[in-house]
Amino acid sequence: MYAPVPHTPTVPATDLRPLATVFCEGNFAKIDGKTANGLVRHSERYSIASVIDSDHAGLDAGLVLDGTHNGVLIVKDLDGAAGDGLDQPTVFIFGIAPLSGLMSPAHRLVVLDAIARGMNIVNGLHEFLGDDPEMVTAALIAGVELHDIRRPHATKDLRMFDGAIATVDCVRIAVLGTDGAIGKRTTATLLTAALNDAGIDTVMVGTGQTGLMQGAKYGVALDAIPAQFGIGELEGAVVAAYQGALPQVIVIEGQGALSHPAYVSSTVILRGAQPQAVILQHAPARTELSDYPSMPMPTPRSEIRLIETFAKTRVIGLTINHENMTDADVTAAALLYEADLGLPATDPLTRPATELVDMVLAAFPALKPVVVELAS
């Protein structure tokens, strides 16, 4: 089913992004591999050369993940990631996102090996390598940098909510979900691209480590911010996006789920961004919450009721995560939800992007494509 790809990645001469390998041992295309999965699908900040996962070594990452060849090689280990010739990765990205947010002893050894090979490290975990004496010493010796994506600003520099969100005079749409690791960031990314392609000036605000790694210009890793400052920090990111880009639409990446007992991030997003609309991401074939097998999944109807009760907003559409579903299953589920909820439903990864645009325009018909006048 999968085809091997050439060993040595080739980066176009015009591509100035650092070449990176993403470590995802044993987790690629799985829930805990969501950081690697996201980077393989989309990355503005790094050119992804390879993914490290011995379970799929020799295969094409795009085929394993989405059934579409993308030329990103999956390799067994760091030796395989080193490549041949001149195009060798200079960045090692830790692409596993475990529930604990911590690194295992075995993974730690791989990171130290990458440092010794002269690779800069990008870390999205809750444990900061910059606070680890062994990692810091190894990085100094090798002359490389450690980037802790989730590290917040100093407490004295964190922002409290002050109501400035009221000055953001554009459409704000949050992509929330019925569970964690369900595809909210992917949908937010695809929605942003689809609206821009349709001529509707749109910018995305990232709220997690993967979105920031992918290159979101505006955002904050919400789960690393002390609770007292989370709403204000997100408000500040949305205000900065509006003032910096003056878009017609701001898309806010969701985190967790409002109903999820383990997360509070959705409350922060609804309070800090105050979106006029929400698109809800759901996995119809998922019966239990990810990482919490004793807890049943909520229904879209119950989540919509909770969202619209909690905040002054409305859910304008449903997006489907097709895990463990056939294409026919997706079509049937979309039709069922549209009839039951009275909302448009689509799968952002397998259906035309125009369906996302139509979803937004149905809710905000005043939005118009930006027409650029060319000089005569």
N, C-alpha and C positions, 0 to 999 in steps of 0.2 A: 504493500500500500504506500510506503514511503520510499523516496529515492534519495540516495546519498548526494552530497553536494561537494564541489571542489574544496580542497583543504585550505587553500590560502585565500582569505578575503581580499577583494580589490576595492579600494575606495576611490571614487572619482576625484580627479585633480581639483575640482572646485569645492569638494566637501572639506570644510575646515574643522568639522567636529572631531574631538578626540576619539580614537578608535578604542572600543571597550569590549571586554569579555564579561559575561554575566554568570555568576556562580549560582547554580540552582540544583545542586546534587540531590537526586531522588525526588524532586518536587516539581519539575517543569510540567506545565499543562495541568497542574493540580492547584487546589485552593491556596496552599501555603507558598506556592510559586508565583503568586499574583504580581509581585514586583517584576520578576523576570518576564512573565507573560505580557505585562503591560509594555515593557521596554522593547520587546520583540515586535509588538504591534505598532508602536509609535515612539519615536524619540527625536526631539529637536536638539537636545543638548549633546548626545553621544551618537556616534556611528557604531551600531552593535555588530561586531564581527563574529561572535560565537557565544554559545551558551554551554556551560559545563554541567553535564548530567550524564553519568555513565549509563543510566537506564536507557537512554535514547542515542548513545554515541554513534556518529556517522550519518545521522538523519538530518533532514532539513527542519529547522525550528518552525517555520511557517506551516509546513505540512502537518507536523505533529500537533500544533496548536489549533490551526484553523482549516487545515486541508488545502492550503494555498502555498505554493513554493515562494519563499522570499530570499533565498540565498544565504541565510544565517545558519551556519554549521553548528550542530551540537557535538561537543567533544567530550572525551572521557575524563580529562583532568587538565591541570595547568600546562603540562607538556604539550598537549594537543592544542590548547588555546594560544600557545606562543606563536604558532604559525611558521611559515617558511618565507624567506626573502625579507623584503623591506617593510611590508605592511603588518607590523606586530602591534597588538593592543598595548596601550600605555596606561589603561585604566582597568581596574578590577572592581566590578560592582557586586555587592552582596545582594543577590536577588531573591533570597528566601525571606518570607514574612511570617515567622511562627507566632502563635498566639502569645507566647511569653515575651516576644520581642527581644530575646536573648540569643547569644551565640553558643553553640555546643563546643566542647573541647576539640572535637575533630575538625569542626569548621574553623576554629581559631588557628589551628596549625596550617590550614590552607591559606588563610589570610596572611599569616606570617611568611609563608612561602612566596606569595604574590609580592609582598613588600620586598623580600630579598631579591626578587627578580627585577626590581626597579619599577613596579607598577604603583600608580597613585590609587588609593582606596576610597571608594564611595560606599558609605555605610548608612543604611536606613533603619537600623535597629534602635531599640531604646537604650542599649548600653553604648556609651560614647567611647570610641577608640582613642580620642584625644585625651581622655582621662585615665587611660590604661598605661602605666609606666613601661611595660614590655613593648607594647605597640608603638608608643612614642619613641622609645629608644631605637627600635628597629627602623622606624621611618627616618629618624635623623641620620642613622648610619647609611641607609640606602639613598638618602636625598629625595624622598618622595613625600607626598602630602596625604593627610588623612582628612576626609570630608564626612562629618557627621550630620546628615541631612536633617535629623529630627532635633538637633540642638537648638533650644529657644534662645532668644535674647536674654541678657541679664534681667533679673526681676525689676530693677529700677527703670529699665527701658521698655517694659511691657505696657500695653495700652488697655485702659479701662473703656467700657462702652460709654459713649457720650452723646449718642443720638445723631451723629454725622451721617448715618445711613439715609436720613431723610433728604439729604442733598443730592443723592444719587438718582438722577432723573432719567432712568432708562429701565427697560424690562429686565427683571432678575428672575432667573429660572434655576431652581435647585433640583439636582438629580438625586433623589433619595431612594431607599430600597426597603425590602422586607427582611433583609438579613445582611450580615457582613460578608465580604468577599463574594459579592453577587454580580459585579460588573458595573457599578455606578460610575467609576472613573472612566472606563472604556466608553460607556454611553455618553458621558459628559464630553469626552474628547471628540467622539464621532459627531455629536450634536453641534459642537462648536465649529468643526470643519464644514459640516453640511450647511449651516447657516451662512458662513462666510462664502462658501461656494455659490450660494444662492444670491449673493450680493447684499446680505444683511450683516452689517459690521458687528462682530461678536468676539468677546474675549472670555477666556475661562479663568476662574480662580480655583487653584488647587488647594486641597485641604489635607493631603496625605503625602507620605514620603515619595511614593512612586510618581505622582503627578509632578512633584518638584524635580525629581530626577529626569523626567521626560522633557522638562524645559518650561513648565508653566512660569510665566513672567511674574505673575501675581499669586500670592497664596501663603499659607502657613500650615505647618504640620500640627493639626489641632490636638492630637492625642498626646503631644509633648508639652502642651501649655498648661500651667496651673489653672484650675477651674475658674478662679476669680477673674482671670484675664482672657479666657478663651473667646468670649463673645466680643470683647473689645478688639482683640487681635484680628478676628475675622472681619469685623466691621471695618477696621483699618485697611485690610487687604482689598475689600470690595470698593471702598472709597478710593484707594490708590489706583485700582483698575479703571474706575470711571474717570478720574482726573487725568490719568496718564494716557488713556486710549480713546476716551469719549465715544464709547461704542453704543450701538442701538440695543444690544442685548449683553448681559453678563450671565454666564452659566457657572453655577457653583457646584463643584464636586461634592457629593455626599459621603458620609462616613457612617458605618454601623447601620442601625435602624432605630426609628423612634420607639418602637415597641420592644427592642432588644434589651434584656435585663442587664447586660454586661457593658453597654456603651451609653454615653451621654452626648456624643458628638452631634447627633441629629438635632438635639435641642439647641445646641450652640449655633448650628447653621441656620435654623429657623429664626432664632432671636437676633443673631448678628447680621445676617444678610437680608432678613425680612423679604424673602422672595414673594413676588406676586403670584408665582405659579410653581408647581412641582411636577416633575415627571417621575413616576414610580417604577423602579426596576424590580422584577420578580422572576424567580426560577420555578416554573410550574411543577417540575419533576422533583424538586427538593422537598422532602417531607419533614426534615428536622433542621434546626439551626446548625450552621457550620460550627464545628468545634464544641457543640453542645447537643449531643445526640439524644438526650432525654427530653429536649424541649421541642415541641412541634412548631413548624413554620406558621406564621400568621397568614391569613388570606389577604389578597389585595384589598378587598372591601373593608376589612377591619383596619388595615393600615391606613387607608384613605380616610376613614372616619376619624381615626386618631390624629392624623396630620391636620385635617381641616378643623378639628376641635381645638387642638393645641395652638394653632397659629392662624393669623388672618391671611389665608392663602387658599388656593384651590389646586387640586390635582387635575392636570389637563391631558394626561395620557399615560399609558402603561408600556414599558419596554420589557421584552422577554429575554431572559438568559436561557439559551437552548441546551444547557447541559443535560445529558442523558435523554435527549429528545430527537426524534427524526424530523425531517423537514415537514412531513405531513402532520406530525404532532404540533409543531409550531403554528402551522396554519390553522389547525383546529382550535388551539388554545387562544390565538388572537381573535378568531371569530367569536368564541365563547365569551371572552372578556369584554369585547366590544358590545355584545348583546346584553351581557349582565350588568356592566358598569356604565354603559352609555359613553364610553371613552375610546378614542383611537388606540390601537395596540399594534406594535411591530417588534421585530427582532432587529436591532441596529446592526448586527454583524452579518446577517444573511439576507436582509431585505433592502430595497433601494433607500439611499439616504434621503431621498425626496419625501419619504414617509415621515421622517423626523421633522423636516421643514414644514410639511403640511400640518403636522400636529401643533406646531407653534403658531403658524399663521391662522389656524382655526380659532385659537385662543386670543391672538393679538392681531386682528386683521389690519390694524393701522400700520403695522410694520411694512416698510417698503424697501426694496433693494436700493443700495446706494449706486447712483449712476455717476460714473466718472467721465467728465467732459475732457475729451482729447483736444490738445491745441491744434488748430488748423495750420 
